[in-house]
């Protein structure tokens, strides 16, 4: 699985995640982060609850312009029920995303919790979906994230939606999570 993480995120993206990771990073990522921290792209960390917007489709949480890595920490869990299964974030890029760029959710999946699944839209059109394009980090059954590879994405404004996919009977909630946008 670690090979997949290096291939999809690239070393710089992985190091950016390891440096700001509130959850336990894999041992190999921790070891490399100490020797190569200087090469990591700029990381901006914001509190998810401090973002402007309600998180609805028509009033997404605003992440601003992403020029490196933006991590919105401490996003509340998604729960079963009307209006609580989805949350939307909007961000802009000023250049085409390089190979190894990714967008998604970082979490710690334990017990009877559902994963947080990302999808990416440009205007009203969904361009990437978790089930068709996404990849996991961590190991089953305790995954630590779900991401979309966004390398090659043109400069512009995008809406990242995150959602709880499992039915209410099998899981009532996702864990709290962080949203990560990493532009290489």
C-alpha positions in Angstrom: 0.0 0.0 0.0 2.9 2.4 0.7 4.0 2.0 -2.9 0.5 3.3 -4.0 0.8 6.3 -1.7 4.2 7.2 -3.2 3.0 6.8 -6.7 -0.2 8.7 -6.3 0.9 11.5 -4.0 4.5 11.7 -4.8 7.2 12.2 -2.2 6.5 15.9 -1.7 2.8 15.4 -1.1 3.4 12.5 1.3 5.9 14.6 3.3 3.4 17.5 3.5 0.8 15.0 4.9 3.3 13.5 7.3 4.5 16.9 8.6 0.9 18.0 9.4 -0.6 14.6 10.2 -2.4 14.5 13.5 -2.8 10.8 13.2 0.1 8.3 13.3 2.0 8.4 10.0 3.5 5.2 8.6 7.0 4.6 10.0 8.7 5.1 6.6 7.0 8.4 6.1 8.1 9.6 9.6 11.7 8.6 9.0 11.8 10.4 5.7 10.1 13.5 6.9 12.9 14.3 9.2 15.5 14.2 6.5 13.5 15.9 3.7 11.2 18.3 5.5 12.9 21.2 3.8 11.8 20.0 0.4 8.1 19.9 1.3 5.8 22.4 -0.4 4.2 25.1 1.7 1.5 23.9 4.0 -1.4 26.1 5.1 -3.4 24.7 8.0 -6.8 26.2 8.9 -9.5 25.2 11.3 -12.5 23.7 9.4 -15.0 25.5 11.7 -13.4 28.9 11.0 -14.0 28.7 7.2 -16.6 31.0 5.7 -19.7 29.3 4.3 -22.2 26.8 5.7 -20.9 23.7 3.8 -24.0 23.3 1.7 -23.9 23.0 -2.1 -25.0 26.6 -2.6 -22.8 28.0 0.2 -19.7 25.8 0.3 -16.9 26.3 2.9 -14.2 28.5 1.3 -10.6 27.3 1.2 -9.4 30.1 -1.0 -6.6 29.8 -3.6 -4.4 26.7 -3.2 -0.8 27.2 -4.1 0.7 24.2 -2.3 -1.0 22.2 0.4 -4.1 23.4 2.3 -5.3 21.3 5.3 -8.7 22.1 6.9 -8.5 20.4 10.3 -11.2 19.2 12.7 -14.2 19.0 10.3 -17.2 17.6 12.1 -18.3 14.1 11.3 -20.9 13.5 8.6 -24.0 11.8 10.0 -27.1 10.1 8.6 -30.0 12.4 8.1 -31.2 15.1 5.7 -28.4 17.7 5.0 -25.8 16.0 7.2 -24.5 13.3 4.8 -22.6 15.8 2.5 -20.3 18.8 3.0 -18.9 21.0 0.3 -15.7 23.0 0.0 -14.7 25.4 -2.8 -11.1 26.3 -3.8 -9.2 27.8 -6.7 -5.9 27.0 -8.3 -3.7 29.4 -10.3 -1.8 26.7 -12.3 -2.2 23.2 -13.6 -1.9 20.7 -10.8 1.3 18.7 -11.2 1.8 14.9 -11.0 1.3 13.7 -7.5 -1.5 16.3 -6.6 -4.4 15.0 -4.6 -7.6 16.2 -2.9 -9.6 14.4 -0.3 -10.2 13.6 3.3 -7.9 12.3 6.0 -9.5 10.4 8.9 -9.0 7.4 11.2 -11.5 4.7 10.4 -12.3 2.5 13.4 -15.2 0.5 14.6 -18.6 1.0 12.9 -17.8 4.3 11.3 -18.2 5.1 7.6 -15.4 6.4 5.4 -15.5 10.0 4.1 -15.7 9.8 0.3 -14.6 12.8 -1.9 -15.8 13.9 -5.3 -14.7 16.9 -7.4 -16.8 19.2 -9.6 -16.1 22.0 -12.0 -19.2 24.1 -12.1 -22.2 21.7 -12.2 -20.1 18.9 -13.7 -18.6 16.2 -11.5 -15.1 15.4 -12.9 -13.8 12.8 -10.4 -15.7 10.4 -8.1 -14.4 8.5 -5.1 -15.7 5.1 -6.3 -14.3 5.4 -9.8 -11.1 7.4 -9.3 -10.3 7.5 -5.5 -7.6 5.7 -3.6 -7.2 4.7 0.1 -4.4 5.5 2.5 -3.7 3.2 5.4 -4.6 -0.4 5.7 -8.0 -2.2 5.7 -10.1 -2.1 7.9 -8.5 1.0 9.6 -8.0 3.3 6.6 -6.6 6.7 7.2 -7.9 8.6 4.2 -9.6 8.6 0.8 -8.2 10.8 -2.0 -8.7 11.7 -5.6 -5.7 12.1 -7.9 -5.9 15.6 -9.4 -2.7 15.8 -11.4 -3.3 17.6 -14.7 -6.3 19.5 -13.3 -6.3 22.9 -15.0 -6.2 26.2 -13.2 -9.7 27.2 -12.1 -12.3 27.0 -9.4 -13.5 23.6 -8.1 -16.0 22.2 -5.6 -14.8 19.3 -3.4 -17.8 17.4 -2.0 -17.3 14.9 0.8 -20.0 12.4 1.7 -20.9 9.4 3.9 -21.9 6.6 1.6 -23.0 3.7 3.9 -26.6 3.3 4.8 -27.8 4.5 8.2 -28.4 1.0 9.4 -24.8 -0.1 9.0 -23.3 3.2 10.2 -24.7 6.4 11.6 -21.5 8.5 11.2 -18.1 9.1 9.8 -15.2 10.0 12.0 -14.1 13.7 12.4 -11.8 14.4 9.4 -9.4 16.8 7.8 -9.8 18.0 4.2 -6.5 18.0 2.2 -5.8 19.7 -1.1 -2.2 19.2 -2.2 -1.1 20.9 -5.5 2.3 19.7 -6.6 
